[in-house]
Amino acid sequence: MTVRTRIAPSPTGDPHVGTAYVALVNYCFAKKHGGQFLLRIEDTDRARSTSESERAILDSLHWLGLSWDEGPDVGGPHGPYRQSERGAIYREHIQMLLDAGHAFKCFCTPERLEEMRVAQRAAAQPPRYDGLCLTYDREEIARREAAGEPYVVRMRVPGEGVCVVEDLRRGAIEFEWKTVDMQVLMKSDGMPTYHLANVVDDHLMEITHVIRGEEWVSSAPKHILLYRYFGWEMPKLMHLPLLRNPDKSKLSKRKNPTSILFYQRMGYLPEALLNFLGLLTVNSADGNEIMDLHELIGRFEFEHISLGGPVFDVPKLNWLNGRYIREMLDVPSFIKRVEAWAGDEAKLANILTLAQARIERLSDLGSLIAFFFQGRVSVRADELRDGKLDDENLRKAFQLSLWEIDGLRDWNVSSVEGALKRVADALGKKFRDVARPFYLAVTGSPTSVPLYDAMAIIGRDIVRERLRVALDTLGGASNKEQNAWKSLIAGAGERAEALS
């Protein structure tokens, strides 16, 4: 048997360091066993998926030094490798499940489903579809279809018994079938959900080992059931512990930057970041912590991965990156890395164009444009408060802006301007009163080059971190406050949920 593993990111935002971590584990396991590593794009969320995000994912993983044997950019015998291009395959398999009685059409409205969930919560019952549409006979189903009623396709799930999930690291995990929901497999727009597409693709792409994050443990019974319904052999499962903050909370943008692009723009070397992620998967008891990809592959074992949750220790990453800069680069190599990090000619031209109208001497450039090359800028709470916004509106402005910029499909001058103006409108304030603290948070100065242009050049990930730091400088926003503020901007609730 040829070992085949895969990484299957969704192109709905900046590439996450957790994606790199999971990719590295899959890559090391496959290569240690002489196998193959695939990349698949799971882009069935048509509202949020973008080609820009897909490109950023591919570029970031390549920047780290990872490659794949099959994927949307390199091709392969099991394509297409984008789920959005595999619709006919999913529809064929949905029909197989319907014909065999393993799935059914559900015509329940969102309002009826919400009433059901409210009643279940009141009765302290686990949330689970109650099976109403399973009672419909063929005539009733045909009548509803003829009337044009929208429907989804759900999978049948046993009401009794236990499902045993065998995990390569955790052993046997038991789930009572009565706690497993009758999962939607095909949405009303004809697009598959993750669960159907994941199982069909993994089987057709001959994946032998599914190595993914532990957040998918609870979904494993649904996937096992689908494999049984199709009569397919189940791949081996391994659920990786999630990356954690030092306080053991889940790594998220609320507390620390999670985008690979952030670390790239901050000036971390790709070898150092890959080495750092690799240390979370290997045994370095001999004290050797400098390892290239070849050595990480040789040392890789599932048993070395702590189920307690590896800590994404930024000070440790800083230390490791410093060692790479000092010990692994000669001066010519260091110069080339600095040149590559500082930006290409087009980026520098944009920065200097903004600065030209604001200087009298070339030596003025240093202080005026230094913030373009910084990670975090120094800002004090009293400086942020020295304006026309009171403390609550300041914190609201920064929190709403974080949700807004996370929701932008495109990152450019126009989209940034629109986002900040929507924040001012939500607060009922004049934008010039809102702009000053943003100048401070983003550039470190109440006046600088044009704000929107600067934010567009700096990049979403660095801007986000500076706004988060400014919010934290003012005391942050409690969960209660965030819940109260979500309604101020359309879509803020969904974006806030995505950050958790």
C-alpha positions in Angstrom: 0.0 0.0 0.0 1.3 3.5 -0.9 0.7 5.9 1.9 -1.3 8.9 0.6 -2.1 11.9 2.8 -3.6 15.3 2.0 -4.2 18.8 3.2 -7.5 20.4 2.3 -7.7 24.1 3.2 -10.7 26.4 2.5 -9.8 29.6 0.6 -11.8 31.9 2.8 -9.2 34.1 4.4 -5.5 34.4 5.1 -3.5 31.2 5.3 -3.5 30.0 8.9 -0.4 28.7 10.8 -2.6 25.8 11.9 -2.9 24.9 8.2 0.8 24.9 7.9 1.2 22.7 11.0 -1.3 20.1 9.7 0.3 20.2 6.3 3.7 19.6 7.8 2.5 16.6 9.7 0.8 15.1 6.7 3.9 15.8 4.5 6.4 14.3 7.0 4.3 11.1 7.6 3.8 10.5 3.9 7.4 11.1 3.0 8.8 9.1 5.9 6.8 6.1 4.5 7.7 6.7 0.9 4.3 8.0 0.1 2.5 10.9 -1.6 1.2 14.2 -0.3 -1.8 15.9 -2.0 -3.3 19.4 -1.7 -7.0 19.8 -2.3 -9.0 23.1 -2.2 -12.3 22.8 -0.4 -14.1 25.8 -1.9 -17.8 24.8 -1.6 -18.5 28.0 0.4 -19.1 30.1 -2.7 -19.9 33.2 -0.8 -16.6 33.4 1.0 -14.1 31.5 -1.2 -11.8 33.6 -3.3 -9.1 32.9 -5.8 -6.9 35.4 -4.0 -7.1 33.4 -0.8 -6.3 30.2 -2.7 -3.3 31.8 -4.2 -2.2 33.0 -0.8 -2.5 29.5 0.6 -0.4 27.9 -2.2 2.2 30.7 -2.1 2.5 30.5 1.7 3.0 26.8 1.9 5.6 27.0 -1.0 7.3 29.8 0.9 7.6 27.5 3.9 9.3 24.9 1.7 6.4 22.4 1.3 5.4 20.9 -2.0 2.8 18.4 -3.1 2.6 15.5 -5.5 -0.9 16.4 -6.7 -2.9 19.5 -6.5 -4.8 22.3 -8.4 -1.6 23.9 -9.5 0.4 20.8 -10.4 -2.4 18.5 -11.6 -2.5 14.8 -11.1 -4.5 11.7 -12.0 -7.3 12.3 -9.4 -8.4 15.8 -10.4 -10.1 18.2 -10.4 -8.5 19.3 -7.1 -11.0 22.1 -6.4 -14.3 20.9 -5.0 -16.1 23.7 -6.9 -15.2 21.8 -10.1 -16.4 18.4 -8.8 -20.2 19.1 -8.7 -21.2 16.3 -11.0 -19.2 13.8 -8.9 -21.0 14.8 -5.7 -24.5 14.8 -7.3 -23.9 11.3 -8.6 -23.0 10.1 -5.1 -25.9 11.9 -3.5 -28.2 10.0 -5.9 -26.5 6.7 -4.9 -27.3 7.4 -1.2 -30.9 8.5 -2.0 -31.5 5.4 -4.2 -30.2 3.1 -1.4 -32.3 4.8 1.3 -29.3 6.0 3.2 -30.2 9.7 2.6 -33.5 11.6 2.4 -34.8 15.0 1.2 -35.6 17.4 4.0 -38.0 20.3 3.2 -38.0 21.9 6.7 -37.7 25.6 6.7 -35.1 27.5 8.8 -37.9 28.8 11.0 -39.1 25.2 11.8 -35.6 24.1 12.5 -35.0 27.0 14.8 -38.2 26.2 16.7 -37.0 22.6 17.0 -33.6 23.6 18.4 -35.2 26.0 20.9 -37.5 23.1 22.2 -34.5 20.8 22.4 -32.5 23.3 24.4 -35.4 23.8 26.7 -35.7 20.1 27.3 -31.9 19.7 27.8 -31.7 17.5 24.7 -28.7 17.3 22.3 -29.3 19.2 19.1 -30.4 16.7 16.5 -32.8 16.7 13.5 -36.0 15.1 14.7 -36.6 13.2 11.5 -39.9 14.8 10.4 -39.2 14.5 6.7 -38.4 10.8 7.1 -42.1 10.3 7.6 -43.0 11.6 4.1 -44.0 9.0 1.5 -43.1 9.2 -2.1 -46.3 11.0 -3.1 -45.7 13.7 -0.5 -42.1 14.2 -1.5 -43.1 14.4 -5.2 -45.9 17.0 -4.3 -43.5 19.2 -2.5 -40.9 19.0 -5.3 -43.5 19.8 -7.9 -44.5 22.8 -5.8 -41.0 24.1 -6.0 -40.3 23.8 -2.2 -36.5 24.0 -1.6 -34.9 21.1 0.2 -31.6 19.8 1.4 -30.4 16.2 1.5 -29.7 14.6 4.9 -28.1 11.3 5.8 -29.9 8.7 7.9 -28.3 8.0 11.2 -29.1 5.1 13.6 -31.1 6.0 16.7 -29.5 3.4 18.8 -26.1 1.8 19.4 -22.5 3.0 19.6 -20.0 4.1 17.0 -16.4 3.4 17.8 -13.8 5.8 16.2 -10.4 4.3 16.0 -7.7 7.0 16.2 -4.1 6.2 15.6 -3.0 8.3 18.6 -6.0 8.4 20.9 -7.2 4.8 20.6 -10.9 4.0 20.6 -13.4 6.9 21.0 -17.1 6.0 21.5 -20.1 8.0 20.4 -23.7 7.0 21.0 -25.6 7.2 17.6 -28.5 9.1 19.3 -26.1 12.1 19.8 -25.1 12.2 16.1 -27.1 14.6 14.0 -28.7 13.7 10.6 -26.1 15.7 8.8 -27.0 17.8 5.7 -25.0 16.4 2.8 -26.3 18.6 0.0 -27.4 22.1 0.5 -30.5 23.6 -1.2 -28.2 25.3 -3.8 -27.0 21.9 -5.0 -23.5 22.3 -3.3 -22.2 19.5 -1.1 -21.4 20.1 2.6 -17.9 19.4 3.9 -18.9 16.0 5.1 -20.0 14.5 1.8 -17.3 16.1 -0.3 -14.6 15.2 2.2 -15.5 11.5 2.2 -16.1 11.2 -1.5 -12.9 13.1 -2.4 -10.7 11.1 0.1 -12.0 7.9 -1.3 -11.6 8.8 -5.0 -8.2 10.3 -4.4 -7.1 7.1 -2.6 -6.2 8.8 0.7 -5.0 6.1 3.1 -4.5 8.3 6.2 -6.7 11.3 7.2 -4.6 13.4 9.5 -6.6 16.5 10.6 -7.4 18.7 13.6 -9.1 17.4 16.7 -12.1 19.7 16.0 -13.2 17.0 13.5 -13.3 14.2 16.1 -17.1 14.7 16.6 -17.6 14.5 12.8 -15.9 11.1 12.5 -19.0 9.0 13.2 -20.8 10.7 10.2 -17.8 10.0 8.0 -17.6 6.4 9.1 -21.3 6.0 8.4 -20.8 7.4 4.9 -18.0 5.0 4.2 -20.2 2.1 5.3 -23.1 3.3 3.2 -20.9 3.5 0.1 -19.2 0.2 0.9 -15.8 1.7 0.9 -12.7 1.0 3.1 -12.2 3.6 5.8 -8.8 5.4 5.8 -6.9 5.5 9.1 -7.7 8.5 11.3 -5.4 10.7 13.3 -6.7 13.8 15.0 -4.1 16.4 15.8 -4.3 18.6 18.9 -5.0 22.2 18.1 -2.3 24.8 18.5 -2.6 26.7 21.7 -1.7 30.0 23.2 0.6 29.9 26.2 -2.5 30.1 28.5 -3.7 26.9 26.7 -6.6 28.7 25.0 -7.2 27.9 21.3 -4.9 29.8 19.0 -7.0 32.6 17.5 -6.8 36.1 16.1 -8.3 37.4 19.3 -5.0 36.9 21.1 -2.2 36.3 18.6 -1.7 36.7 14.9 -2.5 33.4 13.1 -1.8 34.3 9.5 1.3 32.8 7.8 1.5 36.1 5.9 1.9 38.0 9.2 5.0 36.1 10.1 6.3 36.4 6.6 5.9 40.2 6.6 7.3 40.4 10.1 10.6 39.1 8.8 10.6 35.5 10.0 12.6 33.2 7.9 10.6 30.4 6.3 13.1 27.8 7.5 12.8 29.0 11.1 9.0 29.0 11.0 8.9 25.5 9.5 11.6 24.3 12.0 9.5 25.8 14.9 6.3 24.0 13.7 8.3 20.8 13.3 9.5 21.0 16.9 5.9 20.4 17.9 5.9 17.1 16.1 9.3 15.5 16.9 11.4 14.5 19.8 14.3 16.9 20.4 15.5 15.3 23.7 19.1 15.4 22.5 19.0 19.2 22.6 19.2 19.7 18.9 16.5 22.1 17.9 17.8 23.3 14.5 16.4 20.9 12.0 15.7 21.1 8.3 12.8 19.4 6.5 14.8 16.3 5.7 15.6 15.8 9.4 12.1 16.5 10.5 10.9 13.8 8.2 13.4 11.3 9.6 12.5 12.1 13.2 8.7 12.2 12.8 6.6 9.8 14.8 2.9 10.2 15.9 3.9 9.3 19.5 6.0 12.5 19.7 2.9 14.7 19.3 1.5 15.7 22.7 -2.2 15.4 22.9 -2.2 18.2 25.5 -2.0 20.7 22.8 1.3 22.1 21.4 1.9 25.7 22.5 2.6 28.3 19.8 5.3 30.0 21.8 6.2 33.2 20.0 9.2 34.0 22.2 10.6 30.5 21.3 9.9 31.3 17.6 11.7 34.6 18.0 14.7 32.9 19.6 14.8 30.3 16.9 14.5 32.9 14.1 17.3 34.9 15.6 19.6 31.8 15.6 18.8 31.3 11.9 19.6 34.9 11.1 22.9 34.8 13.0 24.1 31.3 12.4 22.6 30.1 9.1 23.1 33.2 6.9 26.3 34.7 5.7 26.4 38.4 5.0 25.5 38.1 1.3 22.7 35.8 2.0 21.5 38.1 4.8 21.5 41.1 2.4 19.4 39.1 -0.1 16.9 38.1 2.6 16.5 41.8 3.7 16.0 42.9 0.2 13.4 40.3 -0.4 11.6 41.1 2.8 11.6 44.9 2.3 9.6 44.5 -0.8 9.8 44.6 -4.5 10.3 47.7 -6.6 6.6 48.3 -7.1 5.9 48.2 -3.4 8.8 50.6 -2.6 7.6 52.9 -5.5 4.1 53.1 -3.9 5.6 53.9 -0.5 7.9 56.6 -1.9 5.1 58.1 -4.0 3.1 58.6 -0.8 6.1 60.1 1.0 7.4 62.4 -1.7 4.7 65.2 -1.1 5.4 65.2 2.6 9.2 65.7 2.9 11.7 68.5 2.6 14.8 66.4 2.8 15.6 62.8 1.8 16.6 62.3 5.5 13.0 62.9 6.5 12.0 59.6 4.9 13.3 57.6 7.8 10.8 58.7 10.4 7.9 59.1 7.9 8.0 55.6 6.4 9.5 53.5 9.2 6.1 52.2 10.1 5.8 50.4 6.8 8.6 48.1 7.9 7.6 47.6 11.5 5.5 44.8 12.9 3.8 46.5 15.8 4.0 50.3 16.4 4.3 52.0 19.8 1.1 53.7 20.9 -0.1 54.8 24.3 -3.6 54.8 25.7 -3.5 58.5 26.5 -2.6 59.2 22.9 -5.5 57.2 21.6 -7.9 58.9 23.9 -6.7 62.4 23.0 -9.5 63.1 20.6 -13.3 63.5 20.3 -14.2 59.8 20.9 -14.9 58.6 24.5 -13.3 55.4 25.7 -16.3 53.2 24.8 -16.6 54.5 21.3 -12.8 54.1 20.8 -13.0 50.5 21.7 -16.1 50.0 19.6 -14.3 51.6 16.7 -11.4 49.2 16.9 -13.5 46.1 17.5 -15.9 46.9 14.7 -13.0 47.6 12.3 -11.5 44.2 13.1 -14.7 42.5 12.1 -15.0 44.7 9.0 -11.5 44.1 7.7 -11.9 40.3 8.3 -15.0 40.4 6.1 -13.4 42.1 3.1 -13.1 39.9 0.0 -10.6 42.4 -1.5 -7.8 44.3 0.2 -7.2 47.7 -1.5 -7.6 51.4 -1.0 -11.3 51.5 -1.9 -12.3 48.5 0.3 -10.3 49.8 3.3 -11.9 53.2 3.0 -15.3 51.7 2.8 -14.7 49.5 5.9 -13.6 52.5 8.0 -16.4 54.7 6.8 -18.9 51.9 7.8 -17.4 51.9 11.3 -17.9 55.7 11.6 -21.4 55.4 10.3 -22.2 52.6 12.8 -21.0 54.8 15.6 -22.9 57.8 14.3 -19.7 59.8 14.2 -17.9 62.0 11.7 -15.2 60.1 10.0 -12.5 62.8 10.7 -13.2 62.2 14.4 -12.8 58.4 14.0 -9.7 58.7 11.7 -7.3 60.1 14.2 -7.0 57.1 16.5 -6.7 54.9 13.4 -3.8 57.0 12.2 -2.2 56.4 15.6 -2.9 52.7 15.7 -1.7 52.0 12.2 1.2 54.5 11.7 2.1 55.4 15.2 1.5 59.1 14.5 -1.7 61.3 14.4 -0.6 62.5 11.0 1.2 60.6 8.3 0.8 59.6 4.6 -2.7 58.9 3.4 -4.3 56.3 5.8 -6.1 54.1 3.3 -3.1 53.9 1.0 -0.9 53.0 3.9 -3.2 50.3 5.2 -3.4 48.8 1.7 0.4 48.6 1.3 1.0 47.3 4.9 -1.4 44.4 4.4 -4.4 43.0 6.2 -2.5 40.8 8.6 -0.2 43.5 9.9 -3.0 46.1 10.1 -5.2 43.7 12.0 -2.5 43.1 14.6 -1.9 46.8 15.1 -5.6 47.4 15.6 -5.8 44.5 18.0 -2.9 45.9 20.0 -4.6 49.3 20.1 -7.8 47.8 21.4 -5.9 45.8 24.0 -4.0 49.0 25.0 -7.4 50.5 25.8 -8.4 47.5 27.9 -9.9 45.3 25.2 -13.5 44.3 24.7 -15.3 41.8 26.9 -17.4 39.0 25.5 -20.5 40.8 26.8 -19.6 44.0 25.0 -18.7 42.2 21.8 -22.1 40.4 21.8 -23.8 43.8 22.3 -21.8 45.4 19.5 -22.3 42.7 16.8 -25.6 44.2 15.6 -24.0 47.6 14.9 -22.6 46.4 11.5 -24.2 43.9 9.2 -22.3 40.6 9.2 -20.3 41.4 12.3 -21.8 38.5 14.2 -20.6 36.0 11.6 -17.1 37.5 11.4 -16.9 37.5 15.2 -17.9 33.8 15.3 -15.2 33.0 12.7 -12.5 34.5 15.1 -13.4 32.2 18.0 
